[in-house]
């Protein structure tokens, strides 16, 4: 455990801080409950009906007159059947009224105000499924259901029990919300929120005054900015932002480790966007380089350094200097060390050529003169290897033909391998390596300034589309 966490644990938290934190947490819970009440009202109505009786008036919710009248008519029907029987004139009139109200409910959709049109569709589907031969019409299904003949044949009590279980609860979920003069739904939550807001604004002013008095360098305005997050506790809009001061207070009072939550949230965000961001940046950079190459600007900047409009940070052509250093290393350090390998390859090439000549065969048959061609070859190779040191191009022409057979290929591969190793060793010399690294860094900085531009927001959608296409192509090949 580090010292910072140890000091934090040993800090004694005043009871006032704890009380205000719990009060802010309670207020945030009420705010969340108020914001989500209409979405969860069906759940509360089913399991906590008393809660809806208490909180519906606060949200301006009242029973919808049409759907409530419909349910009242069903209750009246049940009572009338008990009194006079299903075939009485009074029951027939009530059934006719229910048929009419059903058609009106389907046509006018009284569920729309409460954003419950889906509930009406569920009612219609259940009624169509329940009534056979309804011609797939909800109006026909309701009219047949509320007919004396159907209820007599199917059993009044059985059908009303099905209605009370399947249809009535859905109709009961509908409600009406009053609309204020500002065009928004009426809500009296501010009456509940007002006492909290008064407490928090008094606390905020007292805190800022105390901070400005305790720290002489702080003005009252500075103290207000220091506790900026507490402002969300007493502004009547965007109440959901009160989660910010509540989390800060919970962390300060060691009730919630906000830093851990924050770090986890950051990990989730990075995990979701890191790959896409990286792809977009790479695609944008490649597009910039492609545009520079296609327009000829890139080659112009590299080849016409004297006439270019180019932001040069150090007045040095880095590419030219790096190429010069490489050539100097090859000419003055690498090739002299390669002279034995060059002589070996050239000697093999010349011997192969001489062996095919008739003069070589004549010397070979004369006693005492067998070694003359070999000595002549060694002298010639020494001269040609010296020429190779002065002119690599001519040396290349001399050994080109020797690379056609396996022995020549082996010798040339050995030459190339040693050349690569010697060049790497020369370039890795501390002074040369540092110079080349500094030149490359300067070149990349100039390249970034001159070519890598900011992402064009207007073409951002095109870049995203191209990134997605590349990703699909990659996934298709995998």
Secondary structure, 3 states (H helix, E strand, C coil): CCHHHHHHHHCCCCHHHHHHHHHHHHHHHHHHHHHHHHHHHHHHHHHCHHHHHHHCCCCCEECCHHHHHHHHHHHHHHHHHHHHCCCCHHHHHHHHHHHHHHHHHHHHCCCCCCCCHHHHHHHHHHHHHHCCCCCCCHHHHHHHHCCHHHHHHHCHHHHHHHHHHHCHHHHHCCCEECECCCCCECCCHHHHHHHHHHHHHHHHHHHHHHHHHHCCCCCHHHHHHHCHHHHHHCCCCCHHHHHHHHHHHHHHCCCCCHHHHHHHHHHHHHHHHHHHHHHHHHHHHHHHHHHHHHCCHHHHHHHCCCCCCCCCCCCCCHHHHHHHHHHHHHHHHHHHHCHHHHHHHHHHHHHHHHHCCHHHHHHHHCCCCCCHHHHHHHHHHHHHHHHHHHCHHHHHHHHHHHHHCHHHHHHHHHHHHHHHHHHHHHHCCHHHHHHHHHHHHHHHHHHHHHCCCCCCHHHHHHHHHHHHHHHHHHHHHC
